């Protein structure tokens, strides 16, 4: 079926700690690039604070981290006029539609979600119900705006497939074909999965207990350089061809980071550094990372000095977001027969 929905972008990041180079290269760079694409009527970039509380967050730290993600969005190049920047809990449609989708999604679908298994670990019985049903809230985030395109890293692909399943089931159950679009992921293959600096098999993550495993967007130039110097590698020199990186997860990751930050392909990077050891490559990577990331961190710190200004951006974004969600929610309540339902 051809969709009639207005092309609209939605994505989000959790305020669960310091944003990392993985969040930046995997998602944020793409958010900024999409700002230049006129085919999209709206771009909504959310700080998903309701997702963050699926694991315990110290309240003052949650507020701080929420403003920090907003600051990162702006410092990386999102313009609050052209993009709608807000935090999730300010727009009630997310929680309202999230509940409705909890009743549409099937237990079997959620049982297959690998991120829950990874995050809950061995302690599944003690995980929050919210952590388990997280993808239904994510579906609500996207579909409350009938967003059609979602820029994300690889780890969110499965959740987005579930969003499509929820949309299709809702459309089918209530005989409202094309009520919700089936949103498309926008994944940049080269940067879809930036790996930990301590173990090339693990994703770089905000919540990794080891700070040395990641570059935080607010790390100082010295700390960035130090973390890259200490990044795990192997004793071999870099290969001259991309094929030579297979089976060398850490080398692959560092070459991938260099390529992404310099706007080159991995082949270009290896044409320059192939045959050289990490003793030569790491200082070049450190200089490049410092040059690209440290100024964003500095700008974040500057923005964060004026909390009132960040809060005003979030409030304005929330108002614009709510205006888009309100008519969708009205139709949702009417479709379900929830007479007069909804907060708006
Ligand atoms: N290592 C990564 N490489 C590429 N993309 C990544 N993303 C996260 N890590 C990487 C993408 O960043 C966006 C925001 O992620 P999130 O805040 O929703 O949480 P997450 O995916 O669970 O990322 P983290 O850093 O690992 O957070 P915690 O530690 O809190 O779980 C998403 O588009 C994600 O794909």
Boltz pocket constraint, residues with backbone or C-beta under 6 A from the ligand:
constraints:
  - pocket:
      binder: B
      contacts: [[A, 12], [A, 13], [A, 14], [A, 15], [A, 16], [A, 20], [A, 22], [A, 23], [A, 24], [A, 25], [A, 26], [A, 27], [A, 151], [A, 152], [A, 153], [A, 154], [A, 155], [A, 156], [A, 191], [A, 192], [A, 193], [A, 194], [A, 195], [A, 203], [A, 204], [A, 205], [A, 206], [A, 207], [A, 208]]
      max_distance: 6.0
